[in-house]
C-alpha cells in the first residue's frame, strides 16, 4: 500500500521573490513591469522554482515604493494594467508556476480615498478607519511610540486638531484593524485577488496590525546602545505583536482557505518563540510565518546550527518550516558573507527542511549595488543616510549588454558594475557558475522526496561545519557544509555514501567511506545507505 503523504505545493515547492521595478523592463522607461516579468517566465521555469512572489504593484505615490497603497484593487501604470497582470497569471499557470501578491494591510497611502475621507473631519464615517488621538495633556504626541523610519510615530493634523498614527512614514497612516468595517474591507480585497486567480499572499508587517487599546507607552529597551536606530530604544510591546492579532489572521486564513490550494506568508521579525505563535492554534494562522534567522544571524557554524535546531524544536507538530537568505529590505547575502560562502548558503537554503524563498539575483550571486549620494531613491536612505535599501534593489543582471539587458532606457537605479561578468546569460553556459549550482540544487531537491519533504536530523560534526540528515522512506541524504575558509574533515561513523553534488560543481559520483573531506568554502550532498543508488551526476 502506498502511504505517501500528498503535500500542498507550497510545502514541496520553492518561492522566488521578484522586486518588479528591478526585474525586467519591457517598454524602455527604465522601470521593470509586468510584461517584463511575463517575458522571463520561461527562465523561472528552467531555473526550477514553483511560485513567484511580486512585491507591491498597486497604484501608489511611491513614497515607500508601493508599500504606500492608494488603491488595493488595481495596478499602478508604471507596472502596466490589470489586463497585464491577468496575462501574467495565465501565462504562469500554463507553466505550472504560481503567482503570489504582496498584501499591505497595516497601512495605506495618505492619498488613499479612505484616508482622504478620514482626515476631512472628526465626524467623517471613515474617521475610525485610522488611528486618531488627541494630544497628550502636555500638548505633544499621545504616547512615546516611534516610527521605524525615525522620529515619532504620530503626525499632527492641523485641520482636525488630532494626531494620526504611522508605524512607518507619515505618508503611510496605519489602518484601525479594531474596526469591523476595516476588517471586512480588507477581506474583500483578498477575495478580489483570489477571484482573479492569485495563489496567495505575502502579508507585509503582519505583526503590526493590532495596537494596544489603551495606547500605553512602550517601555525602554535595557539593551539599547547609541549605535542602534532610535526605534530600538523602546521595546514595542504595545505597538505590535498584540494577542488579538491571531483572531484577525484566523479570519484572513478562513477566507483564503475557502479558495482551496492557496498560501499565506507573513513578514514577521520576532524571536522564534513568538514567531511560531503565528501558525495559529492547530495551524489556523499563517501557513508560513517568515523565518529570517539566516538573514539576521552572524554567518558562523555554531550559531547557525544552534538556530536551526532551536527552530525545529520550537515548531508545533502541525507547522511547516521555511527559510530565506535575503529580501528587498536587507543587504544581499553575497555581500554579507562573500561569494564563496554564498554558494554554501545556497546549499543550506535548498536542503534544509521547509519551504525556501529565493530573492531575485541570488541565483547568480548578485551583490549590493553601488549607489552614489545623488542616486539614492529609497526614502529611508534619504532620511537615514547609510540605512537605505537601494543597494539590494538594483536591476536584475540578464546579460553583458548595456544596462545588463534590463532595459533599453535609463534604469531607475544604476546597474551593478559587475554585470559584464555576473549575469544570467554568461552563467547559464558555465557548468561551474552560481546559476548552475542553483539550477542543479533545485533539480535535485525536486527529484528527491527526502530533500523536499523528508525529516531533518542533526549529524555530529566538528566546529566550523554544519551537517544533517534528510530522510524519507528508504531515501537518505547527508548534507555537510564548511562555513570556514580552511579544509575540514567529517567522520561518517561507519556511514557509506556517494557524493552526488558539491557546491564547487567539480565532483560527483564519488564513493565516500569512513570520513568526508571538505575543501574550504565547500558544501556537499551525499546519498547514504548500504548501497547508494547514486543519482545521475552531470559533472
LINTALIN-V269088 format. One record per residue. N is the residue number from 1. RES is the residue in one letter. BURIAL is I if it has 24 or more other ideal C-beta (glycine too) atoms within 12 Angstrom, else O. D_LAST is the distance of its C-alpha to the last C-alpha in Angstrom with 1 decimal. Layout:
n = [N N]
res = [RES RES]
burial = [BURIAL BURIAL]
d_last = [D_LAST D_LAST]
This chain:
n = [1 2 3 4 5 6 7 8 9 10 11 12 13 14 15 16 17 18 19 20 21 22 23 24 25 26 27 28 29 30 31 32 33 34 35 36 37 38 39 40 41 42 43 44 45 46 47 48 49 50 51 52 53 54 55 56 57 58 59 60 61 62 63 64 65 66 67 68 69 70 71 72 73 74 75 76 77 78 79 80 81 82 83 84 85 86 87 88 89 90 91 92 93 94 95 96 97 98 99 100 101 102 103 104 105 106 107 108 109 110 111 112 113 114 115 116 117 118 119 120 121 122 123 124 125 126 127 128 129 130 131 132 133 134 135 136 137 138 139 140 141 142 143 144 145 146 147 148 149 150 151 152 153 154 155 156 157 158 159 160 161 162 163 164 165 166 167 168 169 170 171 172 173 174 175 176 177 178 179 180 181 182 183 184 185 186 187 188 189 190 191 192 193 194 195 196 197 198 199 200 201 202 203 204 205 206 207 208 209 210 211 212 213 214 215 216 217 218 219 220 221 222 223 224 225 226 227 228 229 230 231 232 233 234 235 236 237 238 239 240 241 242 243 244 245 246 247 248 249 250 251 252 253 254 255 256 257 258 259 260 261 262 263 264 265 266 267 268 269 270 271 272 273 274 275 276 277 278 279 280 281 282 283 284 285 286 287 288 289 290 291 292 293 294 295 296 297 298 299 300 301 302 303 304 305 306 307 308 309 310 311 312 313 314 315 316 317 318 319 320 321 322 323 324 325 326 327 328 329 330 331 332 333 334 335 336 337 338 339 340 341 342 343 344 345 346 347 348 349 350 351 352 353 354 355 356 357 358 359 360 361 362 363 364 365 366 367 368 369 370 371 372 373 374 375 376 377 378 379 380 381 382 383 384 385 386 387 388 389 390 391 392 393 394 395 396 397 398 399 400 401 402 403 404 405 406 407 408 409 410 411 412 413 414 415 416 417 418 419 420 421 422 423 424 425 426 427 428 429 430 431 432 433 434 435 436 437 438 439 440 441 442 443 444 445 446 447 448 449 450 451 452 453 454 455 456 457 458 459 460 461 462 463 464 465 466 467 468 469 470 471 472 473 474 475 476 477 478 479 480 481 482 483 484 485 486 487 488 489 490 491 492 493 494 495 496 497 498 499 500 501 502 503 504 505 506 507 508 509 510 511 512 513 514 515 516 517 518 519 520 521 522 523 524 525 526 527 528 529 530 531 532 533 534 535 536 537 538 539]
res = [X X X X X X X X X X X X X X X X X X X X X X X X X X X X X X X X X X X X X X X X X X X X X X X X X X X X X X X X X X X X X X X X X X X X X X X X X X X X X X X X X X X X X X X X X X X X X X X X X X X X X X X X X X X X X X X X X X X X X X X X X X X X X X X X X X X X X X X X X X X X X X X X X X X X X X X X X X X X X X X X X X X X X X X X X X X X X X X X X X X X X X X X X X X X X X X X X X X X X X X X X X X X X X X X X X X X X X X X X X X X X X X X X X X X X X X X X X X X X X X X X X X X X X X X X X X X X X X X X X X X X X X X X X X X X X X X X X X X X X X X X X X X X X X X X X X X X X X X X X X X X X X X X X X X X X X X X X X X X X X X X X X X X X X X X X X X X X X X X X X X X X X X X X X X X X X X X X X X X X X X X X X X X X X X X X X X X X X X X X X X X X X X X X X X X X X X X X X X X X X X X X X X X X X X X X X X X X X X X X X X X X X X X X X X X X X X X X X X X X X X X X X X X X X X X X X X X X X X X X X X X X X X X X X X X X X X X X X X X X X X X X X X X X X X X X X X X X X X X X X X X X X X X X X X X X X X X X X X X X X X X X X X X X X X X X X X X X X X X X X]
burial = [O O O O O O O I I I I I I I I I I I I I I I I I I I O O O I I I I I I I I I I I I O I I I O I I I I I I I I I I I I I I I I I I I I I I I I I I I I I I O I I I O I O I I O I I I O I I O O I O I I I I I I I I I I I I I I O I O I I O O I I O O O O O O I I O I I I I I O O O O O O O I I I I I I I I I I O I I I I I I O O O O I I I I I I I I I I I I I I I I I I O O I I O I I I O I I O I I I O I I I I I I I I I I I I I I I I I O O I O O I O O O O O O O O O O O O I O O I O I O I I I I I O O I I O I I I I I I O I I I O I O O I I I I I I I I I O I O O I I I I I I O O I I I I I I I I I I I I I I I O I O I O O I I O I I I O I I O I I O O O I I I I I I I I I I I I I I I I I I I O I I I I I I I I I I I I I I I I I I I I I I I I I I I I I I I O I O O O O I I I I I I O I O O O I I I I I I I I I I I I I O O O I I I I I O O O I I I I I I O I I O O I I I O I I O O O O O I I I I I I I I I I I I I I I I I I I I I I O I O I I O I I O I I I I I I I I I O O I I I I I I I I I I O O O I O I O I O O I O I I I I I I I I I O I I O O O I O O O I I I I O I I I I I I I I O O O I O O I O I O O]
d_last = [36.9 34.0 34.7 31.6 32.6 32.4 31.5 32.4 29.6 30.0 29.0 25.7 25.0 23.9 26.5 26.0 28.9 30.2 32.9 34.6 36.3 33.1 30.5 31.6 35.0 36.1 39.6 39.5 41.5 38.9 38.4 35.7 37.0 36.4 36.0 33.2 31.4 32.0 30.4 27.1 26.9 24.3 22.0 22.7 22.0 18.7 17.8 18.7 21.9 25.0 28.0 29.1 31.9 34.1 36.1 39.8 40.8 44.5 47.4 47.9 49.8 46.5 48.2 45.1 42.8 43.4 44.0 47.7 48.1 51.1 50.5 48.3 48.3 47.3 44.7 45.4 45.9 43.4 40.7 42.4 44.4 44.5 43.8 40.6 39.5 40.5 38.3 35.3 35.8 36.2 33.1 31.0 32.4 31.6 27.9 28.4 28.3 31.1 33.1 34.7 37.5 38.7 42.1 44.4 47.4 48.7 50.2 51.0 51.8 55.4 55.6 54.9 58.0 58.2 58.6 60.9 63.2 62.8 64.1 67.0 69.3 69.6 70.7 68.1 66.6 63.1 64.2 62.9 59.5 58.7 59.6 62.9 65.0 68.2 68.3 68.7 72.3 71.7 70.8 67.1 63.9 64.3 62.1 59.7 56.4 54.0 51.7 48.0 48.3 51.2 55.0 57.0 55.6 59.0 60.2 63.9 65.1 68.4 69.5 69.5 70.0 67.0 63.6 60.4 57.3 53.9 51.0 49.2 50.8 54.5 53.3 51.5 54.3 53.4 54.4 56.7 54.8 57.8 59.4 58.9 59.2 56.1 54.2 55.1 54.4 50.8 50.3 51.4 48.8 46.1 47.6 47.6 43.9 43.0 45.3 43.3 40.1 38.6 36.3 37.4 38.1 37.1 40.5 41.3 43.0 44.0 45.5 48.1 49.7 52.8 55.0 57.8 60.9 63.1 61.2 61.5 60.4 56.9 57.3 56.3 52.9 53.8 50.4 50.6 50.3 51.4 47.9 46.8 47.6 51.2 50.0 48.8 52.4 53.3 51.8 51.5 52.7 55.2 53.4 50.2 48.7 52.0 52.4 53.5 50.2 48.9 51.5 50.5 46.8 47.9 49.8 46.9 44.7 47.4 47.4 43.6 43.4 46.1 43.6 41.2 37.4 37.5 36.3 38.0 36.2 38.4 38.3 39.8 39.8 41.4 40.9 39.0 42.2 43.6 40.5 40.2 43.7 42.5 41.0 44.7 46.7 44.8 42.2 44.8 43.4 40.2 37.1 35.0 36.9 34.4 33.1 32.8 32.3 28.9 30.7 33.8 33.0 32.2 28.5 29.2 27.7 31.1 32.3 29.4 29.2 32.9 32.8 30.3 32.4 35.6 34.4 33.3 36.7 38.6 37.3 39.8 38.8 38.8 36.7 33.1 31.2 29.5 27.7 27.4 26.3 28.4 31.0 33.5 35.9 33.8 31.9 28.3 25.9 24.1 27.6 28.8 26.1 24.2 20.9 19.0 20.6 20.2 16.4 17.7 20.4 18.1 16.5 20.2 21.5 19.2 19.3 23.1 25.6 27.1 26.8 24.8 26.1 24.1 26.3 25.7 23.7 22.1 18.8 18.9 20.5 24.0 26.6 30.4 32.2 34.9 38.2 41.4 44.7 45.9 42.8 42.9 43.1 42.8 46.2 45.2 44.0 47.4 49.4 47.3 45.9 42.5 41.9 40.8 37.7 37.1 34.3 32.1 33.2 32.4 31.2 27.6 25.7 24.6 24.6 26.0 29.2 32.5 32.5 28.7 29.4 31.0 34.5 36.7 39.4 39.8 37.5 39.4 37.5 36.0 32.3 30.3 30.4 26.7 26.1 25.5 22.2 21.5 21.6 19.8 19.9 18.2 15.5 14.7 13.6 11.7 7.9 8.9 12.2 14.2 14.6 10.9 11.0 14.2 13.2 10.4 13.0 15.7 14.0 13.5 17.0 18.6 17.4 18.3 22.1 21.9 20.3 22.4 25.6 25.5 27.6 27.0 28.1 27.9 26.4 28.3 26.8 28.3 29.3 26.6 24.2 24.1 22.9 23.7 23.3 22.8 24.4 25.6 27.2 25.3 21.9 21.3 18.8 19.2 18.2 18.8 19.2 20.5 23.0 24.1 23.3 23.7 21.7 22.5 22.6 23.0 24.9 23.8 27.3 26.5 23.6 21.0 17.6 13.9 11.5 9.3 8.5 9.5 11.3 10.1 6.5 6.0 6.0 6.2 8.7 11.0 14.7 16.8 20.5 23.5 21.9 18.9 18.4 17.4 17.2 19.4 18.6 15.6 15.3 13.4 13.7 14.7 16.0 19.2 21.9 23.7 21.1 18.0 16.9 13.2 12.0 9.5 5.8 3.8 0.0]
